Amino acid sequence: MKKYILLGCGLLWMSASFAQNGKWQNLFNGKDLKGWKQLNGKATYEVKNGEIIGTTVIAEPNSFLATEKDYGDFIFEVEYKLDKDFNSGIQFRSQSKSDYQNGRVFGYQMEVDPSERRWSGGVYEEGRRGWLYPLDLNPVAQKAYKANTWNKYRIECRGSEIRTFINGVPAAHVIDPELPSGFIALQVHGIGKKQEDVGKTIRWKNIRIIENPAASQYSPYDDVYVVNNIPNTLSEQEKRQGIRLLWDGSTTKGWRGAYKPAFPAKGWEIKDGTLSVLSSDGKESTNGGDIVTDEEFAAFDLEFDFKLTEGANSGVKYFVTESEKNAGSAIGLEYQVLDDDKHPDAKLGAAGNRKLGSLYDLIPAYKFGNSHKKIGEWNHGRVVVYPDNRVEHWLNGHKVVSYVRGDNIYKALVARSKYEKYPDFGVAPKGHILLQDHGNNVSYRSVKIKILK
């Protein structure tokens, strides 16, 4: 494959070894589409007035105008404008292979989404895993997109680290090792057979890139939430934000059995960076039993990955005081971990408040269309407890539960639940974090925490 580098208004042919590392290079000469190729759909792309203009075509799949060259570590910038608002995106580190869905484009995409959900700037993986960074994770950036005018996108890739910026505002931050390099592409989204969407356009200009930037050329670290898909690790930005591993990925350090002085001698397994409850009789705490942190926590941001087996049940509890001395699972507020389709507990309770992500037996989790992974795949859970007692449950980047611990609504929910017999349930000033043994095989990893003040 020939390699192209476009400098100024002229096309320069050279090998990749002569790329000007650390310097801006134009990827579009303002005159034609040399150095680019079209993939998948047949939307139209044309050059006019120094802009690339993409136009929707009925009954065509997503179309991509892709660079002929692949890029690994880089800083990329482009300006775009939607004449009429519709979905689009900028592909990067993307690929098209004949042995994958007949050449379908797959790879990272910086989203262009001016809809009411306002996810422009988020990171989506086209053709494979879907959303990696829904922009609900960064509400500040949801305000950065400007309708009916030019917007500036910036993408920074360094090793497994991906960062996006929209009009100078930090948007997404993802740590993901899946695709170390690939082409960059401009998307015209498919419109199906919607006649009213025919002829909608998106325009791009000032397309440029720095290959293999110096460390000083990347943006400084900030407070943006990080999605880290490398198990049991902390990125530099996470460390700077005060996040730490609550489970170290290999030992029982920092954990013990609930109501016990030591970690259970059976019922739990640590292997290949996962902490797993072993399958037993499907009942609460009759094998190894629950495990809890040595530490207690008051206000915090807790994250964890979990993987269910078919029909499995477990849970992550917080504000566990062990004061009840009850039989079975220790008492605490519970982020439900459950196979909703195969475990009977999903049909109990009220209004689905025992399903995945719910505040168990109190508040049902809102279910988004893409918030649940398949059984056997890793899910990402998150519990945020603010100093003012606001609490959130998150599932795979979506906020699914929100409540205020100890307010009148909370008290009313407790009064009609299985916890009504426990005085001051869930309102202790601090407590342990618990992983539940419910007699089913469930695995955990990447358990992290940040103390909130």
NUVOLUM-765830 format. One record per residue (C-alpha): z, x, y. Coordinates in Angstrom, 1 decimal. Example, Ala and Ser with C-alpha at 12.3 -4.5 7.8 and 13.67 -1.06 7.14 Angstrom:
2
ZAKOL; pz; px; py
ZAKOL; 7.8; 12.3; -4.5
ZAKOL; 7.1; 13.7; -1.1
***
This chain:
453
ZAKOL; pz; px; py
ZAKOL; 0.0; 0.0; 0.0
ZAKOL; -0.9; 1.3; 3.4
ZAKOL; 1.9; 1.8; 5.9
ZAKOL; 1.7; 0.7; 9.5
ZAKOL; 3.7; 1.5; 12.6
ZAKOL; 2.7; -0.3; 15.8
ZAKOL; 3.5; 1.6; 19.0
ZAKOL; 2.9; 0.0; 22.4
ZAKOL; -0.4; -1.8; 22.3
ZAKOL; -2.0; 0.4; 19.7
ZAKOL; -1.9; 0.7; 15.9
ZAKOL; -0.9; 4.0; 14.5
ZAKOL; -1.5; 4.7; 10.8
ZAKOL; 0.9; 7.1; 9.2
ZAKOL; 3.1; 7.6; 6.1
ZAKOL; 6.7; 6.4; 6.1
ZAKOL; 7.9; 10.0; 6.2
ZAKOL; 6.7; 10.3; 9.8
ZAKOL; 8.6; 7.2; 11.0
ZAKOL; 10.5; 7.9; 14.3
ZAKOL; 14.0; 7.4; 13.1
ZAKOL; 16.4; 6.4; 15.8
ZAKOL; 13.7; 5.2; 18.2
ZAKOL; 12.3; 1.7; 18.9
ZAKOL; 9.0; 1.0; 17.4
ZAKOL; 6.9; -2.1; 18.1
ZAKOL; 6.0; -4.2; 15.0
ZAKOL; 3.5; -6.4; 16.9
ZAKOL; 0.8; -4.9; 19.2
ZAKOL; 0.3; -8.1; 21.1
ZAKOL; -3.4; -8.4; 20.1
ZAKOL; -3.8; -9.1; 16.4
ZAKOL; -1.9; -9.3; 13.1
ZAKOL; -2.7; -5.9; 11.7
ZAKOL; 0.2; -4.6; 9.6
ZAKOL; 1.2; -8.2; 8.6
ZAKOL; 0.4; -10.4; 5.6
ZAKOL; 0.8; -14.1; 4.9
ZAKOL; 2.8; -15.3; 1.8
ZAKOL; 3.5; -18.6; 0.1
ZAKOL; 2.4; -21.4; 2.3
ZAKOL; -0.7; -21.9; 4.5
ZAKOL; 0.8; -22.7; 7.9
ZAKOL; -1.3; -21.1; 10.6
ZAKOL; -0.5; -18.0; 12.5
ZAKOL; -2.5; -16.8; 15.5
ZAKOL; -2.1; -14.4; 18.4
ZAKOL; -2.3; -15.7; 22.0
ZAKOL; -1.0; -14.3; 25.3
ZAKOL; 0.9; -11.5; 23.6
ZAKOL; 2.7; -13.9; 21.2
ZAKOL; 2.5; -14.8; 17.5
ZAKOL; 2.3; -18.6; 17.2
ZAKOL; 3.1; -20.3; 13.9
ZAKOL; 2.1; -24.0; 13.4
ZAKOL; 3.2; -26.4; 10.8
ZAKOL; 0.7; -27.8; 8.2
ZAKOL; 1.3; -30.9; 6.1
ZAKOL; 2.2; -30.6; 2.4
ZAKOL; 2.6; -26.8; 2.5
ZAKOL; 5.7; -24.9; 1.3
ZAKOL; 7.5; -22.5; 3.5
ZAKOL; 5.1; -20.0; 5.0
ZAKOL; 5.9; -16.4; 5.8
ZAKOL; 4.1; -13.7; 8.0
ZAKOL; 5.5; -10.5; 6.5
ZAKOL; 5.3; -6.9; 7.4
ZAKOL; 3.4; -4.8; 4.9
ZAKOL; 6.1; -2.2; 5.1
ZAKOL; 9.6; -2.5; 3.6
ZAKOL; 12.7; -1.6; 5.6
ZAKOL; 16.2; -0.6; 4.4
ZAKOL; 18.6; 0.5; 7.2
ZAKOL; 17.4; -0.7; 10.6
ZAKOL; 18.1; -2.6; 13.9
ZAKOL; 15.6; -5.3; 14.5
ZAKOL; 15.0; -7.5; 17.6
ZAKOL; 12.7; -10.4; 18.3
ZAKOL; 12.4; -13.2; 20.8
ZAKOL; 11.4; -16.7; 19.6
ZAKOL; 10.9; -20.1; 21.1
ZAKOL; 10.6; -23.5; 19.4
ZAKOL; 8.3; -25.8; 21.3
ZAKOL; 9.7; -28.7; 19.4
ZAKOL; 13.0; -28.2; 17.5
ZAKOL; 12.7; -27.7; 13.8
ZAKOL; 14.1; -25.3; 11.2
ZAKOL; 12.8; -21.8; 10.8
ZAKOL; 14.1; -18.3; 10.2
ZAKOL; 13.6; -14.5; 10.2
ZAKOL; 13.4; -13.0; 6.7
ZAKOL; 14.6; -9.4; 6.2
ZAKOL; 15.1; -7.2; 3.2
ZAKOL; 12.9; -9.7; 1.4
ZAKOL; 10.6; -9.5; -1.5
ZAKOL; 7.8; -11.4; -3.3
ZAKOL; 7.2; -10.5; -6.9
ZAKOL; 4.7; -12.0; -9.4
ZAKOL; 7.3; -12.2; -12.1
ZAKOL; 9.7; -14.3; -9.9
ZAKOL; 8.7; -17.9; -9.4
ZAKOL; 5.0; -17.0; -9.1
ZAKOL; 5.5; -14.8; -6.1
ZAKOL; 8.0; -17.0; -4.2
ZAKOL; 9.5; -15.1; -1.2
ZAKOL; 13.2; -14.4; -1.7
ZAKOL; 15.7; -12.5; 0.4
ZAKOL; 18.0; -12.7; 3.4
ZAKOL; 17.1; -14.9; 6.3
ZAKOL; 18.6; -15.2; 9.8
ZAKOL; 18.5; -18.9; 10.3
ZAKOL; 16.8; -20.8; 13.1
ZAKOL; 18.5; -24.1; 13.1
ZAKOL; 18.8; -26.2; 16.3
ZAKOL; 20.1; -29.3; 14.4
ZAKOL; 23.5; -30.9; 15.1
ZAKOL; 25.2; -28.5; 12.6
ZAKOL; 24.1; -25.6; 14.9
ZAKOL; 23.8; -22.8; 12.3
ZAKOL; 21.2; -20.7; 14.1
ZAKOL; 22.2; -17.1; 13.5
ZAKOL; 23.8; -17.7; 10.1
ZAKOL; 22.6; -15.9; 7.0
ZAKOL; 20.8; -17.8; 4.2
ZAKOL; 19.3; -16.3; 1.0
ZAKOL; 15.8; -17.8; 0.7
ZAKOL; 14.7; -18.5; -2.9
ZAKOL; 18.0; -17.6; -4.6
ZAKOL; 21.7; -18.1; -3.8
ZAKOL; 21.4; -20.2; -0.6
ZAKOL; 23.9; -19.9; 2.1
ZAKOL; 25.8; -16.6; 2.4
ZAKOL; 27.2; -17.2; 5.9
ZAKOL; 27.2; -20.8; 7.1
ZAKOL; 27.8; -20.6; 10.9
ZAKOL; 30.9; -22.9; 10.6
ZAKOL; 32.6; -19.6; 9.9
ZAKOL; 32.0; -18.5; 13.5
ZAKOL; 32.2; -21.5; 15.9
ZAKOL; 31.8; -19.4; 19.0
ZAKOL; 28.3; -18.4; 17.8
ZAKOL; 27.3; -22.0; 17.2
ZAKOL; 27.0; -22.3; 21.0
ZAKOL; 24.7; -19.3; 21.5
ZAKOL; 21.3; -21.0; 20.7
ZAKOL; 19.4; -22.3; 23.7
ZAKOL; 17.1; -25.2; 23.3
ZAKOL; 13.6; -25.3; 24.9
ZAKOL; 13.6; -21.6; 25.9
ZAKOL; 13.4; -18.1; 24.5
ZAKOL; 16.2; -16.9; 22.3
ZAKOL; 16.8; -13.2; 21.3
ZAKOL; 17.7; -12.4; 17.7
ZAKOL; 19.1; -9.0; 16.6
ZAKOL; 19.6; -8.0; 13.0
ZAKOL; 21.5; -4.8; 12.0
ZAKOL; 21.4; -3.5; 8.4
ZAKOL; 23.4; -0.5; 7.3
ZAKOL; 23.9; 0.0; 3.5
ZAKOL; 25.4; -3.2; 2.2
ZAKOL; 26.5; -4.4; 5.7
ZAKOL; 24.4; -7.1; 7.5
ZAKOL; 25.2; -8.3; 11.0
ZAKOL; 23.3; -10.8; 13.2
ZAKOL; 23.4; -11.5; 16.9
ZAKOL; 21.9; -14.4; 18.9
ZAKOL; 21.4; -13.9; 22.6
ZAKOL; 23.9; -11.1; 22.5
ZAKOL; 26.6; -13.1; 20.7
ZAKOL; 27.8; -11.8; 17.3
ZAKOL; 27.0; -14.4; 14.7
ZAKOL; 27.2; -13.5; 11.0
ZAKOL; 28.7; -10.5; 9.2
ZAKOL; 28.0; -10.1; 5.5
ZAKOL; 28.7; -7.3; 3.0
ZAKOL; 26.2; -7.7; 0.2
ZAKOL; 24.6; -5.1; -2.1
ZAKOL; 22.0; -7.3; -3.7
ZAKOL; 18.9; -6.3; -1.6
ZAKOL; 18.9; -2.8; -0.1
ZAKOL; 15.4; -3.1; 1.3
ZAKOL; 12.4; -5.3; 1.7
ZAKOL; 9.9; -6.7; 4.2
ZAKOL; 10.6; -8.6; 7.5
ZAKOL; 8.9; -12.0; 7.8
ZAKOL; 8.4; -14.8; 10.3
ZAKOL; 8.9; -18.2; 8.8
ZAKOL; 7.1; -21.5; 9.5
ZAKOL; 9.2; -24.0; 7.5
ZAKOL; 7.5; -26.5; 5.2
ZAKOL; 7.5; -30.1; 6.5
ZAKOL; 6.6; -31.9; 3.3
ZAKOL; 4.4; -34.9; 4.0
ZAKOL; 6.1; -35.8; 7.3
ZAKOL; 3.1; -36.6; 9.6
ZAKOL; 5.3; -36.6; 12.7
ZAKOL; 6.1; -32.9; 12.1
ZAKOL; 2.4; -31.8; 11.9
ZAKOL; 1.5; -29.3; 14.7
ZAKOL; 5.0; -28.2; 15.6
ZAKOL; 5.1; -24.5; 16.7
ZAKOL; 7.3; -21.5; 16.9
ZAKOL; 6.5; -18.5; 19.0
ZAKOL; 7.6; -14.9; 18.6
ZAKOL; 7.2; -11.9; 20.9
ZAKOL; 8.7; -8.5; 21.7
ZAKOL; 9.1; -7.7; 18.0
ZAKOL; 10.6; -4.2; 17.5
ZAKOL; 12.7; -2.1; 15.1
ZAKOL; 14.7; 1.1; 14.9
ZAKOL; 14.5; 2.6; 11.4
ZAKOL; 17.5; 4.6; 10.0
ZAKOL; 19.5; 4.3; 13.2
ZAKOL; 22.3; 6.7; 14.2
ZAKOL; 25.8; 5.4; 13.8
ZAKOL; 26.1; 5.2; 17.6
ZAKOL; 23.2; 2.8; 17.8
ZAKOL; 24.9; 0.1; 15.8
ZAKOL; 27.0; -2.5; 17.6
ZAKOL; 30.8; -1.8; 17.7
ZAKOL; 33.0; -3.8; 15.4
ZAKOL; 34.4; -7.1; 16.6
ZAKOL; 36.6; -10.0; 15.4
ZAKOL; 33.9; -12.0; 13.6
ZAKOL; 34.9; -13.3; 10.2
ZAKOL; 33.4; -11.2; 7.4
ZAKOL; 31.9; -12.5; 4.1
ZAKOL; 32.4; -9.6; 1.7
ZAKOL; 30.6; -10.0; -1.6
ZAKOL; 31.7; -6.7; -3.1
ZAKOL; 34.6; -7.5; -5.3
ZAKOL; 38.1; -6.2; -4.5
ZAKOL; 37.0; -4.2; -1.5
ZAKOL; 37.7; -4.2; 2.2
ZAKOL; 35.0; -3.5; 4.8
ZAKOL; 35.7; -1.4; 7.8
ZAKOL; 35.7; -4.5; 10.0
ZAKOL; 38.1; -6.3; 7.7
ZAKOL; 40.5; -3.3; 7.8
ZAKOL; 40.4; -3.3; 11.6
ZAKOL; 41.2; -7.1; 11.5
ZAKOL; 44.4; -6.5; 9.6
ZAKOL; 43.2; -7.9; 6.2
ZAKOL; 44.6; -6.3; 3.1
ZAKOL; 44.2; -6.8; -0.7
ZAKOL; 46.9; -9.0; -2.1
ZAKOL; 45.8; -8.0; -5.6
ZAKOL; 44.6; -4.4; -6.0
ZAKOL; 42.0; -5.3; -8.6
ZAKOL; 43.5; -3.3; -11.5
ZAKOL; 47.3; -3.6; -11.9
ZAKOL; 50.1; -6.2; -11.7
ZAKOL; 51.6; -4.5; -8.6
ZAKOL; 52.9; -7.1; -6.1
ZAKOL; 53.0; -10.0; -8.6
ZAKOL; 55.5; -11.4; -11.1
ZAKOL; 56.0; -14.5; -13.2
ZAKOL; 57.2; -17.6; -11.4
ZAKOL; 61.0; -17.9; -11.9
ZAKOL; 60.8; -14.5; -13.7
ZAKOL; 61.7; -10.9; -12.7
ZAKOL; 58.5; -9.4; -14.2
ZAKOL; 54.8; -10.1; -14.8
ZAKOL; 54.2; -12.2; -17.9
ZAKOL; 53.8; -10.2; -21.1
ZAKOL; 51.1; -12.6; -22.4
ZAKOL; 48.7; -15.2; -21.1
ZAKOL; 47.1; -13.1; -18.4
ZAKOL; 44.4; -10.4; -18.6
ZAKOL; 43.2; -7.8; -16.2
ZAKOL; 39.8; -6.5; -17.1
ZAKOL; 36.7; -5.3; -15.1
ZAKOL; 38.2; -6.1; -11.8
ZAKOL; 39.2; -9.7; -12.6
ZAKOL; 42.6; -11.3; -13.1
ZAKOL; 42.3; -14.1; -15.7
ZAKOL; 44.4; -16.9; -17.1
ZAKOL; 43.8; -17.0; -20.8
ZAKOL; 43.0; -20.2; -22.6
ZAKOL; 45.9; -21.8; -24.5
ZAKOL; 46.9; -25.5; -24.9
ZAKOL; 45.6; -26.9; -21.5
ZAKOL; 49.2; -27.6; -20.3
ZAKOL; 51.1; -26.3; -17.3
ZAKOL; 52.9; -22.9; -17.7
ZAKOL; 53.4; -23.1; -21.5
ZAKOL; 51.8; -19.7; -22.3
ZAKOL; 52.1; -16.9; -19.8
ZAKOL; 53.2; -19.2; -17.0
ZAKOL; 52.3; -19.1; -13.3
ZAKOL; 52.4; -15.8; -11.3
ZAKOL; 53.6; -15.4; -7.7
ZAKOL; 53.5; -12.7; -5.1
ZAKOL; 56.6; -10.6; -4.6
ZAKOL; 56.2; -11.2; -0.8
ZAKOL; 56.6; -14.5; 1.1
ZAKOL; 54.3; -15.6; 3.8
ZAKOL; 54.5; -17.9; 6.8
ZAKOL; 51.2; -18.0; 8.8
ZAKOL; 48.2; -16.4; 7.1
ZAKOL; 44.5; -16.4; 6.2
ZAKOL; 44.3; -16.2; 2.4
ZAKOL; 41.0; -15.6; 0.6
ZAKOL; 40.2; -15.5; -3.1
ZAKOL; 37.2; -15.7; -5.5
ZAKOL; 37.6; -17.8; -8.6
ZAKOL; 35.4; -18.6; -11.6
ZAKOL; 35.9; -21.7; -13.8
ZAKOL; 35.1; -22.1; -17.5
ZAKOL; 33.9; -25.5; -18.6
ZAKOL; 36.6; -28.2; -18.4
ZAKOL; 39.1; -25.8; -16.8
ZAKOL; 42.0; -26.4; -14.5
ZAKOL; 44.1; -24.1; -12.3
ZAKOL; 45.2; -23.9; -8.7
ZAKOL; 46.3; -21.6; -5.9
ZAKOL; 49.6; -22.7; -4.4
ZAKOL; 51.3; -21.6; -1.2
ZAKOL; 54.8; -22.1; 0.4
ZAKOL; 56.2; -21.7; -3.1
ZAKOL; 60.0; -21.2; -2.8
ZAKOL; 61.1; -21.5; -6.5
ZAKOL; 64.1; -23.4; -5.3
ZAKOL; 63.3; -26.5; -7.4
ZAKOL; 63.9; -24.7; -10.8
ZAKOL; 61.7; -27.3; -12.4
ZAKOL; 59.9; -27.2; -15.8
ZAKOL; 56.2; -26.6; -15.8
ZAKOL; 54.3; -25.2; -12.8
ZAKOL; 56.3; -24.1; -9.8
ZAKOL; 56.2; -26.4; -6.8
ZAKOL; 54.1; -25.8; -3.7
ZAKOL; 51.1; -26.9; -1.7
ZAKOL; 48.1; -26.5; -4.0
ZAKOL; 44.5; -25.7; -3.4
ZAKOL; 43.0; -27.4; -6.5
ZAKOL; 40.8; -25.2; -8.7
ZAKOL; 39.1; -27.6; -11.2
ZAKOL; 36.0; -28.5; -13.1
ZAKOL; 35.4; -31.9; -11.5
ZAKOL; 32.9; -33.0; -14.1
ZAKOL; 34.7; -32.2; -17.3
ZAKOL; 38.5; -32.2; -16.5
ZAKOL; 40.2; -35.6; -16.6
ZAKOL; 42.5; -34.8; -13.7
ZAKOL; 39.5; -35.2; -11.4
ZAKOL; 39.7; -39.0; -12.0
ZAKOL; 43.4; -39.3; -11.3
ZAKOL; 45.2; -39.3; -8.0
ZAKOL; 43.7; -41.2; -5.1
ZAKOL; 40.3; -41.0; -3.5
ZAKOL; 39.5; -37.8; -5.3
ZAKOL; 42.5; -35.9; -4.1
ZAKOL; 42.7; -33.9; -7.3
ZAKOL; 39.2; -32.5; -7.1
ZAKOL; 38.1; -28.9; -6.4
ZAKOL; 39.2; -27.6; -3.0
ZAKOL; 41.6; -30.6; -2.4
ZAKOL; 45.1; -30.4; -1.2
ZAKOL; 46.3; -31.5; -4.7
ZAKOL; 47.5; -35.1; -4.9
ZAKOL; 47.5; -35.4; -1.1
ZAKOL; 44.1; -34.9; 0.6
ZAKOL; 40.6; -35.0; -1.0
ZAKOL; 38.2; -32.2; -0.2
ZAKOL; 35.0; -33.1; 1.6
ZAKOL; 32.1; -32.3; -0.6
ZAKOL; 29.1; -30.7; 0.9
ZAKOL; 25.7; -30.8; -0.9
ZAKOL; 25.8; -27.0; -1.5
ZAKOL; 29.6; -26.3; -1.4
ZAKOL; 30.1; -26.2; -5.2
ZAKOL; 28.8; -23.4; -7.5
ZAKOL; 27.9; -24.0; -11.1
ZAKOL; 30.6; -23.5; -13.7
ZAKOL; 30.6; -19.8; -14.7
ZAKOL; 29.6; -18.7; -11.2
ZAKOL; 32.0; -17.2; -8.6
ZAKOL; 33.3; -19.5; -5.9
ZAKOL; 35.0; -18.3; -2.7
ZAKOL; 38.2; -20.1; -1.7
ZAKOL; 40.2; -19.8; 1.5
ZAKOL; 43.4; -21.2; 2.9
ZAKOL; 44.3; -20.7; 6.5
ZAKOL; 47.8; -21.6; 7.8
ZAKOL; 48.1; -21.2; 11.6
ZAKOL; 51.4; -20.5; 13.3
ZAKOL; 51.4; -24.1; 14.7
ZAKOL; 51.2; -25.5; 11.1
ZAKOL; 47.6; -26.5; 11.2
ZAKOL; 46.1; -25.8; 7.7
ZAKOL; 42.6; -25.6; 6.5
ZAKOL; 41.0; -25.3; 3.0
ZAKOL; 37.6; -23.7; 2.8
ZAKOL; 35.2; -23.6; -0.2
ZAKOL; 32.1; -21.3; -0.2
ZAKOL; 32.0; -21.2; 3.6
ZAKOL; 32.6; -24.9; 4.2
ZAKOL; 35.8; -26.3; 5.7
ZAKOL; 36.7; -29.1; 3.2
ZAKOL; 40.3; -30.0; 4.2
ZAKOL; 42.2; -30.0; 7.5
ZAKOL; 45.8; -31.2; 8.1
ZAKOL; 49.0; -30.4; 10.0
ZAKOL; 51.9; -29.4; 7.8
ZAKOL; 54.9; -31.6; 8.5
ZAKOL; 53.4; -34.2; 10.9
ZAKOL; 53.8; -37.9; 10.3
ZAKOL; 50.5; -38.3; 8.5
ZAKOL; 51.5; -35.4; 6.2
ZAKOL; 54.9; -37.0; 5.5
ZAKOL; 53.2; -40.4; 4.7
ZAKOL; 50.9; -38.7; 2.2
ZAKOL; 53.8; -36.9; 0.5
ZAKOL; 55.8; -40.2; 0.3
ZAKOL; 53.1; -41.8; -1.9
ZAKOL; 52.4; -38.7; -4.0
ZAKOL; 54.0; -37.1; -7.1
ZAKOL; 55.9; -34.8; -4.7
ZAKOL; 57.9; -37.6; -3.0
ZAKOL; 61.0; -36.7; -5.1
ZAKOL; 61.2; -33.1; -3.6
ZAKOL; 63.1; -33.0; -0.3
ZAKOL; 61.1; -31.3; 2.5
ZAKOL; 58.2; -30.6; 0.2
ZAKOL; 55.8; -28.0; 1.5
ZAKOL; 57.5; -27.5; 4.9
ZAKOL; 59.5; -24.4; 4.2
ZAKOL; 59.1; -21.7; 6.9
ZAKOL; 57.7; -19.3; 4.4
ZAKOL; 57.0; -19.0; 0.7
ZAKOL; 55.2; -17.2; -2.1
ZAKOL; 51.5; -17.4; -3.1
ZAKOL; 51.0; -18.6; -6.7
ZAKOL; 48.1; -18.5; -9.2
ZAKOL; 48.6; -21.3; -11.8
ZAKOL; 48.5; -21.1; -15.5
ZAKOL; 47.3; -24.6; -16.6
ZAKOL; 46.3; -23.4; -20.1
ZAKOL; 42.6; -22.9; -19.3
ZAKOL; 40.5; -19.8; -18.8
ZAKOL; 40.1; -19.2; -15.1
ZAKOL; 39.4; -15.9; -13.4
ZAKOL; 40.4; -14.6; -9.9
ZAKOL; 39.3; -11.5; -7.9
ZAKOL; 39.1; -10.3; -4.2
ZAKOL; 42.5; -11.9; -3.3
ZAKOL; 43.1; -10.9; 0.3
ZAKOL; 45.4; -11.9; 3.1
ZAKOL; 45.7; -11.5; 6.8
ZAKOL; 49.0; -12.3; 8.6
ZAKOL; 48.5; -14.6; 11.6
ZAKOL; 50.7; -14.5; 14.6
***
